[in-house]
């Protein structure tokens, strides 16, 4: 036996193990929320409480819960005592899959062990520094795709852990599912065509998706409705949630330019050595960067930090695969540019009150100290949750009669849970996500059904400068005729369900063609309802798929000559909403609810409306097919 060869090999093995161990410890400490995150503003993530409780109750996604998350969506943010252990186990699995995928992909690198570790640590640090975990998952999928298309690991353990982790992530958030499925399909086809074998990771992924779906309390029959409605929510996002903010924006062309450069530097050098693998990996990375682009720049706020964090991760991947001085220099410059853009976007959004970077966790090793606290027994999920809820309640409790309750239009869900109310939420439980007529109708039908809540906490409130009555606007007549106002608490009208609902009907008054920026006079009447059909042109549909169509505005003119502009969401507008009188606050709603003809509402009745928009709106929306219909909204004796 040659002892001179055994010692160096053993020494190299231990060195590699040390680098991998350090990377694993750091990733686990940062990815896994050992200490539950607070529910406190500035970023109101109280909607996540619905996801935690939906999992506990086994509510059906696609019917009882319609949102952009799946049955394991509770892993996304925070934890409550009942789900804390599951949250830890879920993120331990995802962190393990991430570690394996990154390390396997870096095997193709010529870097020494310590160099691979630094690359891996950089990916973890940057993607985990964002206040949401999307960057971590997109980077995970990118490295897993490259590893399984180039290195093609055959180990049962690696395939099982990564496959199950990808399946779990697919059932957390629908955009993650959209990002994961095509790479898995690419791996499946690659293995079947080139290697003439079934891809183990794909089999594990498929079976795990089914088993995890059933384990979350869902039925196989709900898969179709869940996917269909999730696609509808996702499809409406580009037109409904697009926004820019005053605290700064990074030009999207910089992202696209660096992404293109990285893909080119990745594909062309590898195409001669392994053209099919190179083509497959480049295609998968291009798709993931496109998904990241949509996630980061449709709603142009701190989401762009996620996009640049993923760009940095892809840059690290490309640098690790480079060969030769010239190519390595070029890829390093592209990586440096992506780091500069990432830093610039972070700096811009530090002024954004909703942006809470996790720099303490990733750069000052706060995650390691949290891990140590957890191991020493210093973490109490129940105490942390109770403290957060006491902060939410503050000095004034909500006092409600016994019964179920829902809250309109969005936010403040933590108030219900903090006061131990019996929550019965509508399916699309955040009104601003009812992007389409079908989604709006689901919520309206819920109020008319037997499972409707006994009480409502209702406020007139809108995001993104939308017209207030558009937030679940199709439900307003149901709320007015089925609930009485019994008081007001903490900025909400307290409404109680009537034993016998009143009636309402819509009587069409007129239909007219819409011309851009041309005023349309409103008919007279105490309560006017409007439906606006404004379909996209072919260019608009293409823009909606590739980026986002132009923003549309609804401009109202009042009798005193004053005007006011609101954001108009075209698909929501096609479902219909109350246009006159304009209801800007709770007081006006209460007056309208009791007497639509009340003279106090006269200043809130517009005399004309017009459709306007930002540059490009005339090209993105078809005004030849645009129609506007006015209705008289007539109520029965609901005030008695």
NULOVO-193877 format. One record per residue (C-alpha): x, y, z; residue in one letter. Coordinates in steps of 0.25 Angstrom, whole numbers, padded with zeros to 4 digits, always signed. Layout:
N
XYZA...
***
This chain:
640
+0000+0000+0000X+0005+0014-0004X+0004+0022+0009X+0010+0034+0002X-0002+0035-0007X-0012+0032+0004X-0008+0043+0013X-0010+0054+0003X-0023+0049-0002X-0028+0048+0012X-0023+0062+0015X-0030+0067+0002X-0043+0060+0006X-0043+0067+0020X-0040+0080+0014X-0052+0079+0005X-0061+0074+0016X-0057+0086+0025X-0060+0096+0013X-0074+0089+0011X-0076+0089+0026X-0074+0104+0028X-0083+0107+0016X-0094+0098+0022X-0093+0104+0036X-0094+0118+0030X-0106+0115+0021X-0114+0107+0031X-0112+0119+0041X-0116+0129+0031X-0127+0122+0024X-0135+0116+0035X-0143+0126+0044X-0138+0121+0057X-0144+0133+0064X-0158+0136+0059X-0159+0149+0051X-0168+0160+0057X-0182+0163+0050X-0180+0178+0053X-0180+0189+0042X-0174+0196+0034X-0176+0184+0025X-0189+0179+0028X-0188+0164+0026X-0201+0161+0034X-0207+0153+0022X-0197+0142+0026X-0205+0139+0038X-0216+0134+0029X-0206+0124+0022X-0202+0119+0036X-0216+0117+0041X-0221+0111+0027X-0210+0101+0028X-0214+0097+0043X-0229+0096+0039X-0226+0089+0026X-0234+0099+0017X-0235+0096+0003X-0226+0105-0006X-0233+0108-0019X-0247+0110-0012X-0246+0114+0002X-0232+0121+0000X-0229+0128-0013X-0216+0135-0012X-0202+0135-0019X-0197+0125-0009X-0199+0110-0007X-0202+0101+0005X-0188+0102+0010X-0188+0117+0008X-0187+0119+0023X-0172+0116+0022X-0171+0129+0015X-0171+0139+0026X-0172+0138+0041X-0177+0127+0050X-0188+0125+0061X-0185+0115+0072X-0193+0104+0065X-0185+0104+0052X-0171+0108+0058X-0166+0094+0057X-0171+0091+0043X-0165+0105+0039X-0151+0101+0044X-0152+0087+0038X-0157+0093+0024X-0145+0103+0024X-0135+0092+0028X-0139+0084+0016X-0139+0096+0007X-0125+0100+0013X-0120+0086+0011X-0125+0085-0004X-0118+0099-0006X-0105+0095+0000X-0105+0082-0009X-0109+0089-0022X-0099+0100-0020X-0087+0091-0016X-0090+0081-0027X-0091+0093-0038X-0077+0098-0033X-0071+0084-0035X-0069+0089-0049X-0061+0100-0045X-0045+0100-0045X-0045+0108-0032X-0039+0102-0020X-0047+0097-0008X-0046+0111-0001X-0050+0118-0014X-0062+0110-0016X-0066+0112-0001X-0065+0127-0003X-0073+0127-0016X-0084+0119-0008X-0084+0128+0004X-0085+0140-0005X-0098+0134-0012X-0104+0131+0002X-0100+0145+0008X-0106+0153-0004X-0119+0145-0006X-0122+0144+0009X-0119+0159+0011X-0133+0162+0004X-0145+0163+0014X-0152+0153+0006X-0147+0139+0002X-0150+0139-0013X-0136+0142-0016X-0131+0129-0009X-0141+0120-0016X-0138+0126-0030X-0123+0124-0027X-0126+0110-0022X-0133+0106-0035X-0122+0113-0044X-0111+0105-0037X-0119+0092-0037X-0122+0093-0051X-0107+0095-0055X-0102+0084-0046X-0112+0074-0051X-0110+0078-0066X-0095+0078-0065X-0090+0070-0053X-0102+0060-0054X-0101+0055-0039X-0106+0041-0038X-0105+0039-0023X-0119+0035-0017X-0117+0045-0005X-0114+0057-0013X-0125+0054-0023X-0135+0052-0012X-0132+0064-0003X-0131+0074-0015X-0144+0068-0021X-0152+0068-0008X-0147+0082-0005X-0151+0087-0019X-0165+0081-0017X-0167+0088-0004X-0163+0101-0010X-0173+0099-0021X-0184+0098-0011X-0180+0111-0004X-0182+0121-0014X-0188+0120-0028X-0177+0128-0035X-0167+0119-0029X-0175+0107-0035X-0174+0114-0048X-0159+0116-0047X-0157+0102-0043X-0165+0093-0052X-0158+0097-0066X-0144+0094-0061X-0149+0080-0055X-0156+0078-0069X-0142+0081-0076X-0135+0072-0067X-0145+0061-0070X-0144+0063-0085X-0129+0064-0084X-0127+0051-0077X-0138+0043-0085X-0132+0048-0099X-0117+0048-0096X-0115+0038-0085X-0127+0029-0088X-0131+0028-0074X-0141+0034-0065X-0136+0046-0056X-0137+0042-0042X-0138+0056-0037X-0151+0058-0046X-0157+0045-0041X-0154+0050-0026X-0160+0064-0029X-0173+0059-0035X-0176+0049-0024X-0172+0059-0014X-0181+0069-0019X-0193+0059-0018X-0189+0054-0004X-0187+0068+0001X-0200+0073-0005X-0207+0062+0002X-0200+0064+0015X-0204+0078+0016X-0219+0074+0016X-0222+0076+0002X-0229+0067-0008X-0224+0063-0021X-0238+0069-0027X-0234+0083-0023X-0221+0083-0031X-0228+0088-0043X-0236+0099-0037X-0223+0103-0029X-0214+0104-0042X-0225+0111-0050X-0228+0122-0040X-0213+0124-0037X-0211+0126-0052X-0222+0136-0052X-0216+0144-0040X-0202+0143-0046X-0208+0147-0060X-0214+0160-0054X-0202+0164-0046X-0195+0171-0057X-0206+0181-0060X-0211+0182-0045X-0199+0183-0037X-0189+0191-0046X-0184+0203-0038X-0172+0212-0037X-0167+0219-0024X-0162+0233-0021X-0150+0228-0013X-0143+0223-0025X-0143+0213-0036X-0132+0206-0044X-0133+0206-0059X-0138+0192-0063X-0128+0193-0075X-0116+0191-0066X-0122+0178-0061X-0125+0173-0075X-0111+0177-0081X-0104+0170-0070X-0113+0158-0071X-0110+0157-0086X-0095+0159-0084X-0095+0148-0073X-0103+0138-0082X-0094+0141-0094X-0081+0139-0086X-0087+0126-0080X-0092+0120-0093X-0082+0123-0104X-0069+0117-0096X-0076+0104-0093X-0083+0102-0106X-0071+0095-0112X-0069+0086-0100X-0083+0081-0098X-0093+0089-0107X-0105+0082-0102X-0103+0084-0087X-0098+0098-0090X-0111+0101-0098X-0120+0095-0087X-0113+0102-0076X-0113+0115-0083X-0128+0114-0087X-0132+0110-0072X-0123+0122-0067X-0130+0131-0077X-0144+0127-0073X-0140+0128-0058X-0135+0142-0060X-0147+0146-0068X-0156+0141-0056X-0147+0149-0047X-0148+0161-0056X-0163+0160-0055X-0163+0158-0040X-0154+0170-0038X-0158+0181-0048X-0173+0179-0050X-0176+0185-0036X-0164+0195-0036X-0161+0196-0022X-0151+0188-0013X-0155+0176-0021X-0144+0180-0030X-0134+0177-0019X-0138+0162-0021X-0135+0163-0036X-0121+0169-0034X-0118+0158-0023X-0121+0147-0032X-0113+0154-0043X-0101+0154-0034X-0104+0139-0031X-0104+0136-0046X-0091+0144-0047X-0084+0136-0037X-0089+0123-0044X-0083+0128-0058X-0070+0133-0052X-0068+0119-0045X-0070+0112-0059X-0061+0121-0067X-0048+0117-0073X-0036+0125-0077X-0031+0139-0073X-0039+0147-0083X-0052+0140-0080X-0050+0140-0065X-0047+0155-0066X-0059+0158-0074X-0068+0150-0065X-0062+0156-0053X-0065+0170-0058X-0080+0165-0061X-0081+0160-0047X-0075+0173-0041X-0085+0181-0049X-0096+0172-0043X-0091+0175-0029X-0091+0190-0032X-0105+0189-0037X-0109+0181-0025X-0102+0191-0015X-0108+0203-0022X-0123+0197-0021X-0121+0194-0007X-0116+0208-0004X-0128+0214-0012X-0138+0206-0004X-0132+0209+0010X-0142+0221+0009X-0153+0211+0007X-0161+0209+0020X-0165+0195+0015X-0151+0190+0012X-0144+0183+0024X-0131+0177+0019X-0125+0166+0027X-0111+0171+0028X-0109+0168+0042X-0113+0153+0040X-0104+0151+0028X-0092+0160+0029X-0091+0162+0044X-0094+0147+0047X-0107+0150+0054X-0112+0137+0048X-0101+0129+0055X-0105+0136+0069X-0119+0132+0067X-0115+0118+0064X-0108+0118+0077X-0119+0124+0084X-0128+0113+0079X-0119+0102+0083X-0118+0108+0097X-0133+0108+0099X-0133+0123+0098X-0144+0124+0088X-0159+0124+0092X-0168+0124+0080X-0180+0126+0089X-0174+0138+0096X-0169+0144+0083X-0183+0143+0077X-0190+0148+0089X-0181+0160+0090X-0184+0163+0075X-0199+0162+0077X-0199+0171+0089X-0192+0182+0081X-0202+0180+0071X-0214+0182+0081X-0208+0194+0087X-0216+0202+0097X-0230+0199+0091X-0236+0185+0089X-0246+0181+0078X-0259+0178+0085X-0268+0169+0076X-0280+0160+0079X-0278+0145+0079X-0277+0141+0064X-0269+0140+0052X-0262+0152+0046X-0255+0157+0033X-0247+0170+0030X-0248+0178+0018X-0241+0182+0009X-0227+0178+0013X-0216+0179+0024X-0220+0179+0039X-0222+0164+0039X-0212+0163+0051X-0223+0172+0059X-0233+0160+0058X-0223+0150+0062X-0217+0159+0073X-0231+0160+0079X-0234+0145+0078X-0246+0147+0068X-0252+0136+0061X-0247+0139+0047X-0255+0134+0035X-0248+0141+0023X-0253+0142+0009X-0246+0133-0002X-0238+0145-0008X-0235+0150+0006X-0227+0163+0002X-0237+0171-0007X-0226+0177-0015X-0222+0163-0021X-0236+0161-0027X-0230+0165-0040X-0241+0160-0050X-0256+0159-0050X-0256+0144-0047X-0248+0147-0034X-0257+0158-0030X-0269+0150-0032X-0263+0139-0023X-0263+0149-0012X-0276+0154-0015X-0283+0140-0015X-0276+0137-0002X-0283+0148+0005X-0296+0143-0001X-0294+0129+0004X-0297+0121+0017X-0282+0122+0022X-0282+0137+0021X-0276+0144+0034X-0285+0149+0045X-0278+0162+0046X-0269+0171+0037X-0258+0181+0040X-0259+0190+0028X-0251+0202+0024X-0250+0210+0011X-0236+0209+0007X-0228+0207-0006X-0214+0204-0010X-0206+0210-0021X-0215+0222-0023X-0226+0213-0028X-0241+0217-0028X-0246+0213-0014X-0259+0206-0018X-0250+0197-0027X-0245+0189-0015X-0254+0177-0015X-0264+0187-0022X-0273+0176-0027X-0275+0172-0012X-0280+0186-0008X-0295+0184-0011X-0294+0171-0004X-0288+0177+0008X-0298+0189+0008X-0310+0180+0007X-0306+0169+0016X-0299+0176+0028X-0303+0188+0037X-0293+0197+0043X-0293+0196+0058X-0281+0204+0062X-0267+0208+0059X-0254+0203+0065X-0239+0206+0062X-0242+0212+0048X-0252+0201+0044X-0267+0201+0043X-0272+0190+0051X-0283+0183+0043X-0293+0172+0047X-0300+0162+0038X-0315+0164+0036X-0324+0153+0038X-0332+0157+0026X-0323+0163+0015X-0329+0174+0006X-0329+0174-0009X-0322+0182-0019X-0322+0183-0034X-0315+0189-0046X-0323+0196-0057X-0314+0200-0069X-0315+0214-0073X-0306+0216-0085X-0294+0210-0093X-0284+0218-0099X-0271+0217-0107X-0258+0221-0099X-0248+0231-0106X-0235+0234-0099X-0235+0247-0091X-0249+0250-0096X-0259+0254-0084X-0272+0245-0083X-0283+0252-0076X-0289+0244-0064X-0304+0242-0064X-0312+0247-0052X-0315+0238-0040X-0313+0236-0025X-0304+0223-0028X-0297+0221-0041X-0290+0208-0045X-0280+0207-0056X-0274+0196-0064X-0262+0199-0073X-0257+0189-0083X-0243+0193-0088X-0237+0181-0095X-0222+0180-0098X-0217+0181-0112X-0207+0171-0117X-0196+0180-0113X-0202+0181-0099X-0203+0166-0098X-0189+0165-0102X-0184+0175-0092X-0193+0169-0081X-0185+0156-0083X-0171+0161-0085X-0172+0173-0075X-0185+0181-0072X-0195+0190-0080X-0196+0205-0078X-0203+0210-0066X-0217+0215-0068X-0224+0226-0060X-0238+0229-0057X-0240+0245-0057X-0252+0250-0050X-0257+0264-0052X-0267+0270-0041X-0277+0282-0042X-0267+0292-0036X-0258+0289-0048X-0248+0281-0039X-0242+0268-0044X-0236+0256-0038X-0229+0245-0044X-0228+0230-0039X-0221+0217-0043X-0231+0209-0052X-0229+0194-0052X-0236+0190-0065X-0240+0176-0062X-0245+0180-0049X-0253+0192-0055X-0259+0182-0065X-0266+0175-0053X-0272+0188-0049X-0272+0198-0037X-0279+0210-0031X-0274+0222-0038X-0284+0233-0032X-0283+0237-0021X-0269+0236-0019X-0267+0229-0005X-0253+0234+0000X-0254+0230+0015X-0262+0222+0025X-0271+0234+0029X-0276+0236+0014X-0278+0221+0013X-0287+0221+0026X-0295+0233+0020X-0297+0226+0007X-0301+0213+0014X-0312+0219+0021X-0317+0229+0010X-0311+0229-0004X-0318+0242-0007X-0312+0249+0005X-0309+0264+0001X-0296+0263+0009X-0291+0254-0003X-0294+0264-0013X-0280+0270-0014X-0275+0255-0016X-0283+0253-0029X-0275+0255-0041X-0281+0261-0054X-0271+0254-0064X-0260+0244-0065X-0249+0241-0075X-0239+0231-0077X-0224+0235-0078X-0211+0229-0075X-0196+0229-0076X-0188+0229-0089X-0192+0217-0097X-0206+0215-0092X-0212+0218-0105X-0204+0207-0112X-0206+0197-0101X-0221+0198-0100X-0231+0196-0111X-0240+0208-0111X-0247+0203-0123X-0253+0192-0115X-0254+0200-0102X-0268+0201-0096X-0274+0208-0084X-0287+0205-0078X-0294+0213-0067X-0305+0206-0058X-0314+0211-0047X-0311+0204-0034X-0324+0203-0026X-0326+0197-0012X-0337+0192-0004X-0341+0196+0010X-0327+0192+0016X-0327+0204+0025X-0340+0200+0033X
***
